[in-house]
Amino acid sequence: MKTWVIGHSIVHWAADYARSQNCGHNLNIHPKVRFYWLAQRGMHWQSLMPMLRSAAATNGPPRVLIIHAGENDLVEQKGIALVLAARADLKSLHALYPSMTIGWSNLLPRLHWRGASNPSHLNYTVSKINRAMCNTMHQIGGFSIPYPTITSDGVDLFRGDGVHLTPLGNDFWLHDLRQALGDRIDCGV
């Protein structure tokens, strides 16, 4: 089962970390699951669809698509604008590839938001976006991946930049991803 995990630097560093651990880049989920990690560091939401179209044109669409993107947009635009763009794009993807299951990887809080004067407000916005996108995922037959242990209080989960995850943070992120995908595979996606 071809599974793509696409997104910005959180995906890049999680893939790098997974490859260095015993779980490997396929996360030891199931031998039939083939992971492809598609990451563009610093990616903004508007880059997602062109990246997906290009990869699908070359390799065909995946059976499962996990998207982790959006945090890098929040200093420059309001949360509702991101929700509207994400909803439109995910509904479009669902219509284009109806047999593909889409997973929304919840946006993560940060200790530091580059260029923001009020990080706690943006972390609150992240939680509102995640709730809205969870509802959207249910509407299109997809799923959401929460990361309950990754909070803005978890100083040991973030690198010094307050944005990227430490090895412990990556452990939690990958555990929750693995759990969500394992649940889907057990149910036959």
C-alpha positions in Angstrom: 0.0 0.0 0.0 1.6 3.2 -1.2 1.6 5.8 1.6 2.8 9.3 1.2 3.7 11.7 4.0 4.0 15.2 2.6 4.8 18.4 4.2 7.4 20.9 5.4 10.5 20.5 7.7 8.5 18.6 10.4 8.1 15.8 7.8 11.7 16.2 6.6 13.2 15.8 10.1 10.8 13.0 11.1 11.7 11.0 8.0 15.4 11.6 8.7 14.9 10.5 12.3 12.8 7.4 11.4 15.6 6.3 9.0 18.1 6.5 11.8 16.0 4.5 14.2 15.1 0.8 14.4 11.7 1.5 12.9 13.2 2.6 9.6 11.5 4.9 7.1 8.5 2.5 6.9 7.9 2.7 10.6 7.5 -1.1 11.0 3.8 -0.8 10.4 3.2 -3.6 7.9 5.4 -5.2 5.2 2.9 -4.2 2.5 3.0 -0.5 3.4 5.5 1.5 1.4 6.3 4.9 2.7 7.3 7.9 0.5 8.4 10.9 2.4 7.9 14.1 0.4 9.2 17.1 2.2 10.0 20.7 1.3 11.6 22.6 4.1 9.9 26.0 4.6 7.0 24.9 2.5 3.8 27.0 2.4 0.3 25.7 1.7 0.3 27.0 -1.9 3.2 24.7 -2.7 1.3 21.6 -1.7 -1.0 20.9 -4.7 1.7 21.5 -7.3 4.0 19.1 -5.4 1.3 16.5 -5.1 0.3 16.8 -8.8 3.9 16.4 -9.9 4.5 13.3 -7.7 1.2 11.7 -8.8 1.9 12.4 -12.4 5.3 10.6 -12.0 4.3 7.8 -9.6 0.5 7.6 -9.6 -1.5 8.6 -6.6 -0.9 6.9 -3.2 -3.5 4.8 -1.5 -3.0 6.9 1.7 -1.9 10.5 1.8 -0.8 12.2 5.0 -0.5 16.0 4.8 1.4 18.0 7.4 1.5 21.6 6.2 0.2 25.0 7.2 2.2 26.3 10.2 4.5 28.3 8.0 1.6 30.3 6.6 0.1 31.4 9.9 2.3 34.5 10.6 1.4 35.9 7.2 -2.3 35.0 7.0 -5.3 34.4 9.2 -6.2 30.9 10.3 -9.6 31.0 8.5 -7.8 31.7 5.2 -5.7 28.6 5.7 -8.8 26.5 6.6 -10.6 27.6 3.5 -7.7 26.9 1.2 -7.0 23.5 2.9 -10.7 22.5 2.7 -10.9 23.4 -1.0 -7.7 21.6 -1.8 -8.5 18.4 0.2 -12.0 18.2 -1.3 -10.5 18.7 -4.8 -8.0 15.9 -4.0 -10.8 13.6 -2.8 -12.8 14.2 -6.0 -9.8 13.6 -8.2 -8.6 10.5 -6.4 -11.7 9.0 -4.7 -10.0 5.8 -3.7 -7.2 7.6 -1.9 -7.6 8.0 1.9 -6.4 11.4 3.1 -5.1 12.1 6.6 -4.7 15.5 8.1 -1.6 15.6 10.4 -2.6 18.1 13.0 -0.6 21.3 13.0 1.8 21.6 15.9 2.1 24.4 18.4 5.4 26.2 18.6 7.5 27.8 21.2 8.5 30.5 18.8 6.8 31.7 15.7 9.2 33.7 13.5 7.9 37.2 12.9 5.0 36.9 15.4 4.5 39.1 18.4 2.1 36.8 20.2 3.0 33.1 20.0 0.2 32.0 22.4 -2.4 33.5 20.0 -1.0 31.5 17.1 -0.9 28.3 19.2 -4.6 28.9 20.0 -5.2 29.5 16.2 -3.5 26.1 15.5 -6.0 24.3 17.8 -8.9 26.0 16.1 -7.6 25.0 12.7 -7.1 21.4 13.8 -10.7 21.2 15.0 -12.0 22.6 11.8 -9.9 20.3 9.6 -10.9 17.3 11.7 -14.5 18.0 10.7 -13.5 18.4 7.1 -11.7 15.1 7.1 -14.8 13.3 8.4 -16.8 14.9 5.6 -14.5 13.4 2.9 -13.9 10.1 4.5 -10.5 10.9 5.8 -9.0 11.1 9.2 -7.0 13.3 11.5 -3.8 12.6 13.4 -3.6 14.4 16.8 -0.4 14.8 18.7 -1.6 15.1 22.3 1.8 14.9 23.9 3.3 17.7 21.7 2.3 20.9 23.4 3.7 24.4 23.7 4.6 23.5 27.4 6.9 20.7 26.2 10.1 22.6 26.1 12.1 19.3 25.8 10.2 18.4 22.7 11.5 21.4 20.6 14.9 22.3 19.4 16.5 25.6 20.4 14.6 27.3 17.6 11.3 26.5 19.2 10.0 25.2 15.9 11.6 21.9 15.0 11.3 18.7 17.1 14.0 17.1 19.2 14.5 13.4 19.0 12.0 13.0 21.8 9.5 15.2 19.9 10.1 13.1 16.8 9.5 9.9 18.8 6.1 11.2 19.9 5.2 12.5 16.4 6.2 9.2 14.7 4.4 7.2 17.4 1.1 9.1 16.8 1.5 8.8 13.0 2.2 5.1 13.3 -0.8 4.6 15.6 -3.1 6.4 13.3 -1.9 4.5 10.2 -1.9 1.2 12.1 -5.5 1.8 13.0 -6.4 2.4 9.4 -4.5 -0.7 8.1 -6.2 -2.9 10.7 -9.5 -1.6 9.4 -8.5 -2.1 5.8 -8.2 1.6 5.1 
